[in-house]
């Protein structure tokens, strides 16, 4: 199996139409239920009124 050198960070490439985001935190509620927070990508629209 391939091993990553210590201190090396992989930069994933997202498929077209998707964004590769950094996960900031993960909260586990059960072994199958969890929530996570990610960075907000540039140009992210947070106001739903702008989408209509």
N, C-alpha and C positions, 0 to 999 in steps of 0.2 A: 504494500500500500504506500502511496506517496505521503511524505511528511513535509510540513511547512516549517521553514527555518524560524527559530525564535525571533520575535520582534517583527516578523513579516506580516503585513496586512493585505488580505485579498480584497480586490475591488471587483465586486460582481457586476456582470453586465446583465441588465434586465431585458427580457424579450420586448419587442416593439409593442408600444401601447401600455407598458408597465414602467414603474419607477423602482429603482433599487434604493431603499431607505435605510437609515441607521436606526436600529432599535435602541431606545433610550432606557426602557424599563419593562420588566415582565412581572406580572402578579399572578401566582398560581392559586386558584380556589380549590380545585381537586386535581387528580392526576390527568383529567381530560378537559377541564374547564380553566381557561386562563384569559387574561387581558394583557395587552401590550401597548406601549406608547412609542411612536416613531417621530423622527424629525419631520418638520413640515416642509415639503418641497417648494422651491421657488415657483411663484405663479399659482399657488394653491388658492382656490376660491373657497372662502369660508362662509360667504353670505349666500344662502340659497335663493334669495330674491334676484341676485344677479344671473342666476341660471335660467330663470323663467322668461 
